[in-house]
Amino acid sequence: MGKLSFFLLMSFLFLFTAGIKSQVSVTGKVVDQETQDPLVGAAIVIEGTSQGTVTSLDGTFELEVKEGPNNLIFKYLGYKDLRKTINAEGESAIDLGVLEMASNVVGLNEVLILTSFARDKQTPVALSTIQPTTIDEKLGSLEFPQILKSTPSVYATRGSGGFGDSRIYLRGFDTNNIGVLINGVPVNDMENGKVYWSNWAGLSDVTQTMQVQRGLGASKLALSSVGGTINILTNSTEVEKGGTFYSGVGNDGYRKQSFAVSTGLMENNWAVSLSGTHTYGDGYVKGTDFDAWTYFLNISKIINDRHRISLTAFGAPQWHNQRSTAYKIEDYRNDPDGARRNISYGIRDGKIYGGGYAYNEYHKPQISLNHFWNINSSTILSTAVYASISQGGGRRVDGENSQWLNINYDTGEPYANTLLTPDGLLDFDEAAARNAESLTGSQAIVGMSVNQHQWYGILSTLNKEFGNINFTGGFDGRYYIGEHYKEIVDLLGGEYYLDSYNINRPASTPLKEGDKYSYHNDGVVGWAGLFAQAEYVGDNYSAFLTSSVSRKSYRRIDYFQYEPGNQKSDWVNFTPWSVKVGANYNLTEQHNFFVNGGYFTRAPYFSSIFLNYTNEINDGAKYEKVLSFDLGYGFSLPNLEARINGYWTNWKDKGLVRSFSGETANIPGINALHTGIESEIFWKPTPELFVKGMFSWGDWIWQDDVNFSLFDDDNNLIGEYSAYIGDVHVGNSAQITSSLRVDYELVPGLKVGADFNYYGKNFAEFDPTNRTIEGEKVDSWQLPDYTTFDMNLKYDFNIGSLRASIYGNVYNLFNTEYIADATDGDNHDAESALVYYGFGTTWSTGIKIKF
């Protein structure tokens, strides 16, 4: 070897050795300052470079830095940046220990207590937490419930396909059996328990985080959470000054613009946060254009170290055209629009005009004033006073010839006398011409079925720590008035409309636009509840015992069918109660087990109390009863976590009231058994790669055939009937689901993701009380299994001193054709079923600038 070669080799070895010596290993663990929970995926960057890493599943990290001083910046969505200066001179390794990141929300701990937020390995319930990063990267133009589609035992679809018409099932139960809380306040309808997601269509834009607690859950309130609880936390008091602006586009004319600004916590301890969103488009399904807004306002004041008040107001006013009915598979295949088929609209005054059940507008604002009182270091009193006053409803076509502009919802086809244009759309102009020629007023009119309410409540929670025992108790009070009526909005070319349903005016009274017709009644619901929970939290054990009792009262007021002075029903009172118990045992740092169980009774819903839409009280209405158990196991390593649990839920005396030939019957003893297994796995083999898998299997069946007696209004026996449903599977939700999510950071700031979702064992929806023919005890039609594949991209970069992000999302990338929803037909097969196809390939992209 020559001298030059030897010199070069020694120089290389010297530099290589120096490079090795100059690297210092920095380790630590990043946790939430309030809860001490690990922050998964928090970014650690060496200032002035692109070098960095992210935390593992347990919050730990390891980063190689050069010798000498280094400035480390810790970033995590929803948290204040943390800066740490280290001097690595002469060190081979530095352990920074536990690093606490503060939330960018003031008083997060009080909010978590008020909202019954569960904690992994401590609260013994089956739970999945949707982090802000997941919402930020995955949701795109999807609707809010669909962010949960990769959660065990969740089945979320776009329903009929209109904006905000998504639906969600959890463990086979729909929203009137799922407790939905927004900032700890229950939002299920007080009369029927349902949640209409179109009322909250813009909620994703102001959501900080959300959690799905499957089964009875950790909420201390008396909720109808047979399937589980969806706990949503919106934005609150921002600690830091700043804001964002977003602009995005998508398929079928989708447009979205949003902004958010915050003063941060000012020197006078006031803080104001404001955001707004405008979303509009043509809709994927034909004739389903929409226009939606979202607004959010939070004003907070830290009075002193013990008292803080926060005023929050948010809402999502919107209108959207809808698809009023499902169709048979053959009808879709014969239609040039295919899965986008929609014949429930027409053109009026040059614009798309939805027919009956094909247009909705609503605004349901919610305003709450929260007071947080840190009485001492171990006692917190949180009180929320809230109100919601809604307006809106859905379009209907009524009149002697209402079939002119309606579709047969039992067949998905036009009636024989439905008026159609040459294009096959509803012909409003022809209907208007016929109304103009009528000598007895309009024969078909357009009305709005109005369902608006006034809702007031107070929720007060006292939390007291006694060493390892945490006691929580409080009061839940609600008062609700739901106003229901139909209002004429378009006489369709006629001069007036005649309606005979109001006994307090002559049947010949000509009605004009703005007049009420058909029905007008109020549903009044009062609620007063007490709840208490004792929770023990030790190093290896935790357990809780929760109990609640409520007084629920119903009254109906009818302005059309009864004369003044006799329009109010008597109050009907119920006293539902619940008890829940659970325990968690951390066998080691890697293994934990939990078990929980509970029993609750539920008051019948409003429609089961008052028969045939009258003030007649149903004395036979029963409490519904639910008994449920969960058993689970968790395994965790720094880069790997796995959870599995099984559940058993027995729903007894489901409240159903059915009408047969104009008469009414209570159908007692309808019981359902829902059992299943749920699992999730999280793997982070490298800082750049994150993998999540999910699998759930359920077996949900109606348990027994039931016998019932049919009586007339005078309590005379008409006959004995049976519903043959024993061992028939429950319909309308996939009983097998699985998903695989992969996220990878290609280069610093550029992340791509892919999501596979599989759904199977899904039986078409059917009404079990209609199975009255012996020998028809068979499952409804089983939908074909299907898989979808989504992709997303996010790129973070700087525009001068501003931070910016570009988003891209593609859903159903391979344009898979699948049936998402179905109603069973007479023959329990594909040919007789009415179905909604899922969406084909859709996409959205946008840019967000942070200042």
Steps between C-alpha positions, in 0.01 A plus 500: 500500500642840402554786744215698346259207528608437858453867586153508347398182682623631835323832440175318421531284811576806712201690370275193533619441856456867583149484354417205719634669809309818420161323516321510834188293573218702656205310649188590695126456534237755391172512694194719542561749780154455652427130458855360475383289206772433239480704180537266205658644187621827651769649275846590631712715266849648536448871436647623176513151346264242352637238738253359749287212617157427654394332820405134521174354629609550860618857441873417502751615240868477408678762290863530392642854528841651448725591790456851630191709563177393327152649503226238486143593403214268600179530293164328531165601357284655771798580725734794553844461349761401758862614466788329674865610482760235572878510513633174364865594542700203628190285545432165338132483602249737657170392659256791519260297713129584482417805290157654555323673212221740586175495309419811301165497679461666839371272777494176302490285813171654618351441154605133504333450839176661384493290182577160665803454276642149549871419534669191362625246758307684769133524402372143457300544181553412134600827337653654190626859499510691172793737523499848339768387252268226369215747445742747344648252252224247428163677502534728197154529339356202687216562742561504870375148594725345236818588689391210724468241221827328600390467863404151626128413467421830325309504173476849349360574155382805305144368516290632213793712382388855578722740692474422872288188445766261630407240757699305757444173683703377798489135600187472288314790666397826334534848650190480720696231686835682491570780743647802318662773710644830380718657770326276752149616400265228366357580155278197428147613413290518817198341332647214297867483600633546146789715384458665160853557373390767252443719808869462583635482145782748569598364839822345367639848436491591869571158657809472714473127567237229532468168671282195440422308817344172393241338723372671812797739500640726770242777488340568835180635345189291448549444127332253267842361411405143412762490226741757636579869543653745254675773697591812297714787629494821297761775497515715807710779646820525294812575699695653211418777257463399137271359237455298185346533156396203287377473142412172334331344198367155418294289264159614370551869566601459865638821650605582853649809662565543869682725742585501868649777714586525866625780718671249725500552872548876535660687788157575647429122501233525230513285188283493188496235228289523185469277196271460201457268203306510173453173311295455185479283191289305252506170690613158378143377453300678230285785629663525846663843496560661839613814679627482859661735749668444834584751770675469833565756772668461837550782750682410819618682809735376770361690796766377741683179589174335601233628263470493123198563278460402137223589256477277192261534206502290186263398226476368145215655298451311174265404221536201274304313239460130570424168340164406645500127443714200422459303177527144381832383363354454154381862496854625566641278225246627249566864586780688318588661834559161660564525874428875483139432399246742647151565362359683803567853374405731217585845365308805625587857402815365337634337818508150642190453714472195723158337534346342808765376747762641261598830662609594851606820670597535863685712753560363847731738689626410844611756757655406832643696790750302706632585842804311630573539870818350641382502860833360618776273371273193527155641419356633174143615432408529132162640396362543149180687422396449139227575250412390149223660295466338160315582179437302184345189356456286192298548182174311444253486210137471617149532368232293332738440207828492692606200289553742210832595659585205723685171462366174643734449792407131528613422145736784405295561186265778389127456557280442197394868507837654591573794269837465328689704243646332189825476700323294767503776764208629706297745295418792731393723211230255391377468859484881527300520177248247626471679835433829320205339318351348816176649635563358850848630570835328464484121466871463577703739713852523634528525877765479767477243776637717777670341799652775709567520869603701801737311726644630828722317744743509786774250572696537822780264602696494827830309497675428831817299559551304823848357455463225241121530495340746265136588562282665236139598542260742346170611357369480144191710427331550162182657370392454140211619283483351152262676260368292209282623216472524125517839332401586143800643313381473137142473370645396163289731287176463698318774686450320831501161669224323697582295806256336743736383774460804726168468685535857626441658159245426227612238250423745220750757627733587210862464611784707359878469501627520858187337649523182704322187381473122559621505862631731770616366834769542760698238684609612846768306688634571847807331642665511842781261579755430772822307444793387712822312441773371728826420325813343647829553319809321628833403350371172362127503570217730409127454543179699485142479613245730335132545566236736369130559540277735299148628484376526143163659429303526176211721397336543160316814383284475187361817341312334212319195638378653828313813595660775712498406867536131414820504294749387764543141605574397855864466597637146462792429732777240503796440731779324308818406684837344433795340676842426349813343647843432355859417592839511330811306608847580366670165545831646379597806298420294191178318597167628627153349536164669549143400562182705525131441520181687555125502499268783417136566431384745238172686477297435183539758228242771444333327202439188710317699766242682288310272265411576137639856521235599755502594868375150586747354750633148453472343844675184380831663410787330685847589612768360276774307681863452403757268659853519362851367575845560350825311558827623353878459484775741398865446410750782454864547405671826403429431131207258516157505663214253469152492650228238488166484674177307491150626577157364585198733488145385566230750406165403647147633441588721207217752485294459185148612426351394166179581317308229318199593287472828686518343846791500740691242699785501748743226403672383818789264547706591194852416612832522318839352588815666366831319557836548339878538504695819426873550454746773406876493445740795474857458371771763457814312392681819395440869570376544142256206484170450683272199450158444652283191457143433614269200495155455651256212479143513625199274523186704553168318505138543603451241772138390506178477308250727672125483544283807546137602520342766281238724659283780364464845655230369735736224622304229319710202392532480123732201474819322598812536287860382494827642373729222381850634559674253734868447398465744206800729458464872570532704182643829376860473620807297403567243769856435380735794443874534462747766393867557439655846518855581393658846535854573387708818508695490174713804581469752784164670462361267231269225625292255298236263628289211379189348656333167419153436640305174474132446588312172506207307650264792440130417487246733343287715728156365585221562752485196732138570591395448138610135509147386587472215247599163640775336300673826408747477786804552279782748490459805284709521185873504572687775314819407311821553698719785377836670548597863436843660470571865587817705476609829652796734481616792711798725436615757756716790383573866566390807305738759637429512872164322460444128533285331238365155418371346179245219528387242249244224553363235264220273617411164345805530278418190294139610441361188667130451436326401822165517674528688829137500616196286420140442605375144478247410229212255497719215375800571724732513201699742288227541241232621742720711730519881486861614521738794513835452331808642665691781333750428224835675486489846658776743592585827667805720535576820681757727658510631856711797603579559866587844634 
